Amino acid sequence: MSEATAEPGVLVRVEGRVGRLTLNRPKALHALDLDMIERMTEALLAWQDDAAVELVLLDHSGERGFCAGGDIRMLAESARSGGEAARRFFFAEYRLNELLHRYAKSVVAILDGVVMGGGVGISMAARYRVATERIAYAMPESGIGLFPDVGGGWWLSRMPDHIGLWLALTGARIKAADCELVGVATDYVESARLPALKAAIVAEPGAIERLLTEFEGDAGRPPLAQHQDEIARIFAMKSIEGILAALGAAGTDWSREQLAALAQKSPQTLKVAFRQLRLAEKIGSFAENMAMEYRIACRVVVRPDFSEGVRALIIDKDQSPHWDPPSVEGVSETLLDEIFAALPAQQEWSPLP
């Protein structure tokens, strides 16, 4: 249940011909827990063959952001006792991600505020992704020793000019214009106009294309464009070591900022994310990608870096994680092979029927 009220973490209802899912944990920035994931999955399954529901609208209550990710504290606590609850969470979350990816009806996600981790997972599959000036999009998992999951391998590897890899490794935050540049957002609407837009969608869901055109605003010039060529060149290197060397050789203020950011990240995550995105760009189906990410998640969540990253950034907040291994050179191909290896057949992930 959400904080300070008896309401659930997701409000589920049908308004007119619109199935509406409203994330409802404002004090936790709508971070996903298992109950929220199961409620959304149940509603989507009920609506997919319901002729009375024409479109799904995904938004959040309050003013503080769309979704900051998953229930990190629960995952960390589970990791200390073998990771069973964490695996159950990932299994259900990835099934929701995959269901949204193949959902036959249009889904409109309103990306107003923080969109990170699990929030990316439930919004990127939406046909229409509406950003506002308040959006802050990131995949910050490298900072806590996890990895860019929830379909991150699929979405990030398909962004132009290796920008997705840059986002995955550095955990950089981007705003609305950059979100349009890389395909995170399909539309831009000023936050002050969202109530009117949502009312219009509920009144006339079949006119979604026209409505988004009518409400479309100007996000401005994307700041990321000035570094796009540099990202394309440097993050095309064949290894993490190559990327670090290229950043060092570039000698620009921007490249030095990227080196400083990467120096704070889990070396294990940097290598995992690099391999993950390289494999994902060749994978033929989203479900196959999610099976790969589930294997990674089951291994990474119980490794030292995740617990240490959560301690340093979320619990103690000393911002000084002690990574194991402490350098990218120490992350062996053997370790990566173990992290990416198939699970026993009965433990593998599978999509919903």
C-alpha positions in Angstrom: 0.0 0.0 0.0 1.1 3.5 -0.7 2.5 5.7 2.1 0.1 7.5 4.4 -3.0 6.2 2.6 -4.8 3.0 2.2 -4.5 3.2 -1.6 -2.6 0.6 -3.6 0.7 1.4 -5.3 -1.1 1.5 -8.6 -4.5 2.9 -9.3 -6.3 0.7 -11.8 -9.6 1.8 -13.5 -11.4 2.2 -16.8 -12.4 5.8 -17.8 -14.6 5.8 -20.8 -12.7 3.6 -23.3 -9.4 4.1 -21.7 -7.7 1.6 -19.3 -5.8 3.8 -16.8 -2.8 2.8 -14.7 -1.6 5.5 -12.3 1.6 4.8 -10.3 0.8 5.8 -6.7 3.8 5.7 -4.4 4.8 9.4 -4.5 7.0 9.3 -1.4 9.1 6.6 -3.1 9.0 8.4 -6.4 6.7 5.6 -7.6 9.4 2.9 -7.3 8.0 -0.4 -8.4 7.4 -3.2 -5.9 6.1 -6.7 -6.7 2.5 -5.8 -5.8 2.5 -2.9 -8.3 4.0 -5.1 -11.0 1.3 -7.8 -10.4 -1.5 -5.3 -10.4 -0.4 -3.8 -13.7 0.1 -7.2 -15.3 -3.4 -8.4 -14.2 -5.0 -5.3 -15.6 -3.2 -5.4 -18.9 -4.2 -9.1 -19.3 -7.8 -8.3 -18.5 -7.9 -5.4 -21.0 -6.1 -6.9 -23.9 -9.2 -8.8 -25.1 -11.8 -6.4 -23.7 -13.4 -4.6 -26.6 -14.6 -1.8 -24.2 -10.9 -0.8 -23.7 -9.4 1.0 -26.7 -6.2 2.4 -25.3 -4.1 2.3 -22.1 -2.9 5.4 -20.3 0.1 5.1 -18.0 0.8 8.0 -15.7 1.6 8.8 -12.0 0.0 10.6 -9.1 1.5 13.7 -7.5 4.2 16.0 -8.8 7.4 14.2 -8.0 8.2 12.1 -11.0 7.0 9.2 -13.1 9.1 6.3 -11.7 12.5 6.2 -10.1 13.1 2.5 -10.6 12.5 -0.7 -8.7 12.5 -1.6 -5.0 16.2 -1.4 -4.5 16.2 -1.9 -0.7 14.1 -5.1 -1.0 16.5 -6.4 -3.7 19.5 -5.7 -1.5 17.9 -7.4 1.5 17.0 -10.4 -0.6 20.6 -10.6 -1.9 21.9 -11.0 1.6 19.7 -14.1 2.1 20.3 -15.9 -1.2 18.3 -13.7 -3.6 15.1 -15.7 -3.9 12.8 -12.7 -3.5 14.9 -10.7 -5.9 14.6 -13.4 -8.6 10.8 -13.5 -8.1 10.7 -9.7 -8.5 12.8 -9.8 -11.7 10.8 -12.7 -13.1 7.5 -10.8 -12.7 8.9 -7.4 -13.7 10.5 -8.8 -16.9 7.2 -10.5 -17.8 5.4 -7.2 -17.5 8.1 -5.5 -19.7 7.6 -8.2 -22.3 3.8 -8.0 -22.2 3.9 -4.3 -22.8 6.3 -4.7 -25.6 4.0 -7.0 -27.6 0.7 -5.4 -26.3 -1.8 -5.1 -29.2 -3.5 -2.0 -28.0 -1.9 1.5 -27.9 -0.2 2.5 -24.7 0.4 6.1 -23.9 3.1 6.8 -21.2 3.2 10.2 -19.6 6.9 10.8 -18.7 6.7 13.8 -16.4 9.7 13.9 -14.0 12.1 11.1 -13.1 12.2 8.1 -15.4 14.8 5.7 -14.3 15.4 1.9 -14.2 12.1 0.2 -13.7 10.3 3.3 -15.0 12.2 3.0 -18.3 11.1 -0.7 -18.4 7.4 0.0 -18.2 7.4 3.1 -20.5 9.8 2.4 -23.4 7.4 -0.3 -24.8 4.6 2.3 -25.0 3.7 3.3 -28.5 3.4 7.0 -27.4 5.9 8.3 -24.9 5.1 11.9 -23.9 7.9 13.8 -22.2 7.5 17.1 -20.4 10.1 19.7 -19.4 10.4 18.0 -16.1 11.7 14.7 -17.4 15.0 13.3 -16.1 15.8 10.1 -17.9 18.6 7.8 -16.9 19.7 4.2 -16.5 21.9 4.7 -13.4 22.5 1.0 -12.5 26.3 1.2 -13.0 26.5 3.3 -9.9 25.1 0.6 -7.7 26.7 -2.4 -9.2 23.6 -3.7 -11.0 23.2 -3.4 -14.8 20.8 -1.7 -17.2 18.0 -4.3 -17.2 14.2 -4.1 -17.8 14.9 -4.3 -21.5 17.8 -1.8 -21.4 19.9 -4.1 -23.6 17.3 -3.9 -26.3 16.4 -0.2 -26.1 19.9 1.2 -25.4 21.6 -0.8 -28.1 19.2 0.5 -30.7 19.8 4.2 -30.0 21.8 6.1 -32.6 25.6 6.7 -32.5 26.3 4.5 -29.4 24.4 7.0 -27.2 22.7 4.1 -25.5 26.0 2.6 -24.5 27.2 6.0 -23.2 24.0 6.2 -21.1 24.4 2.7 -19.8 28.0 3.2 -18.7 27.9 6.7 -17.3 24.4 6.7 -15.9 24.0 10.2 -17.4 20.7 12.0 -17.1 19.1 13.6 -20.1 16.2 16.0 -20.5 13.3 16.3 -23.0 15.0 17.5 -26.1 17.7 14.8 -25.8 15.0 12.2 -25.1 13.4 13.1 -28.4 16.8 13.0 -30.1 17.5 9.4 -29.0 13.9 8.1 -29.4 13.0 7.9 -25.7 10.2 10.4 -26.2 7.9 10.4 -29.2 6.2 13.6 -28.2 6.8 16.7 -26.0 4.0 18.4 -24.1 4.4 21.1 -21.4 3.5 19.8 -17.9 0.9 22.5 -17.4 -1.1 21.1 -20.3 -1.1 17.5 -19.1 -4.5 17.6 -17.3 -6.1 18.8 -20.5 -4.3 16.3 -22.6 -5.3 13.4 -20.4 -8.9 14.5 -20.3 -8.9 14.8 -24.1 -7.4 11.3 -24.5 -10.1 9.8 -22.2 -12.8 11.6 -24.1 -11.5 10.6 -27.6 -8.9 7.8 -27.4 -9.3 7.0 -31.1 -7.9 10.5 -31.9 -4.6 10.0 -30.1 -2.5 11.0 -33.0 -4.4 14.2 -33.6 -4.5 15.1 -30.0 -0.7 14.7 -29.5 -0.2 16.9 -32.6 -2.5 19.5 -31.1 -0.8 19.5 -27.7 2.8 19.2 -29.1 5.2 21.8 -27.7 8.8 22.7 -28.5 11.5 21.0 -26.3 14.2 23.1 -27.8 17.6 22.1 -29.1 19.1 18.9 -27.7 22.3 19.7 -25.8 23.5 16.2 -26.5 23.8 16.9 -30.2 27.1 18.9 -29.7 28.7 15.7 -28.4 27.0 13.2 -30.6 30.0 12.8 -33.0 32.4 12.4 -30.1 30.2 9.7 -28.5 29.8 7.9 -31.8 33.5 7.7 -32.3 34.7 6.9 -28.7 31.9 4.6 -27.7 32.3 2.5 -30.9 35.5 1.1 -29.4 35.7 -2.7 -29.1 36.2 -2.8 -25.3 35.7 -0.8 -22.1 39.5 -0.5 -21.9 39.4 1.0 -25.5 36.7 3.5 -24.5 38.6 4.6 -21.5 41.8 5.0 -23.5 40.0 7.0 -26.2 38.4 9.3 -23.6 41.8 9.9 -22.1 43.4 10.6 -25.5 40.6 13.0 -26.5 41.7 15.6 -23.9 38.5 17.6 -24.0 36.5 19.0 -21.0 33.7 16.7 -21.9 35.9 13.6 -22.2 37.5 14.3 -18.8 34.0 14.6 -17.3 33.1 11.2 -18.7 36.3 9.6 -17.4 35.5 11.1 -13.9 32.0 9.6 -14.1 33.2 6.2 -15.2 35.8 6.1 -12.4 32.9 6.0 -9.9 31.1 3.1 -11.5 31.3 -0.6 -10.8 33.9 -2.0 -13.1 31.9 -5.3 -13.2 28.8 -3.4 -14.4 30.8 -1.6 -17.1 32.0 -4.8 -18.5 28.6 -6.5 -18.1 26.7 -3.7 -19.8 29.2 -3.5 -22.6 28.7 -7.2 -23.4 25.0 -7.0 -22.8 24.4 -4.3 -25.3 26.7 -5.9 -27.9 24.8 -9.1 -27.7 21.4 -7.4 -27.5 21.8 -5.5 -30.8 22.0 -8.9 -32.6 19.1 -10.6 -30.7 16.0 -11.1 -32.8 13.3 -10.8 -30.2 12.5 -8.8 -27.1 11.6 -12.0 -25.2 15.0 -13.5 -26.0 16.6 -10.3 -24.7 14.7 -10.5 -21.5 15.8 -14.2 -21.0 19.4 -13.0 -21.3 18.8 -10.1 -18.8 17.2 -12.5 -16.3 20.3 -14.7 -16.3 22.4 -11.6 -15.7 20.1 -10.4 -12.9 20.1 -13.7 -11.1 23.9 -13.6 -10.9 24.7 -10.0 -10.5 22.2 -9.3 -7.6 24.0 -11.7 -5.3 27.5 -10.5 -6.2 29.4 -8.2 -3.9 29.1 -5.0 -6.0 25.4 -4.7 -5.8 25.3 -4.9 -2.0 28.2 -2.5 -1.8 26.7 -0.1 -4.3 23.4 0.1 -2.4 25.3 0.6 0.9 27.5 3.4 -0.5 24.8 5.3 -2.5 21.5 4.5 -0.8 22.0 3.4 2.8 25.2 5.0 4.2 25.3 7.6 1.4 29.1 8.0 1.7 29.4 7.8 -2.1 32.6 5.7 -1.7 31.9 2.2 -2.9 34.6 -0.4 -2.7 34.2 -2.4 -5.9 35.2 -6.0 -6.3 37.1 -6.3 -8.6 38.3 -2.7 -8.2 39.3 -2.2 -11.8 38.0 -3.1 -15.3 41.2 -5.1 -15.9 40.2 -7.3 -13.0 36.9 -8.3 -14.5 37.8 -11.4 -16.4 36.1 -13.0 -19.4 35.6 -16.1 -17.3 33.6 -14.1 -14.7 31.5 -12.5 -17.5 30.9 -16.0 -19.0 29.6 -17.1 -15.6 27.2 -14.1 -15.4 25.8 -14.6 -18.9 25.6 -18.4 -18.8 22.3 -20.2 -19.2 20.4 -21.1 -16.1 19.2 -24.7 -15.4 16.2 -25.3 -17.6 13.6 -25.1 -14.8 15.0 -21.8 -13.6 15.1 -20.0 -16.9 12.8 -17.0 -17.5 9.8 -17.3 -19.8 7.3 -14.7 -21.1 3.6 -14.8 -20.2 1.6 -17.1 -22.6 
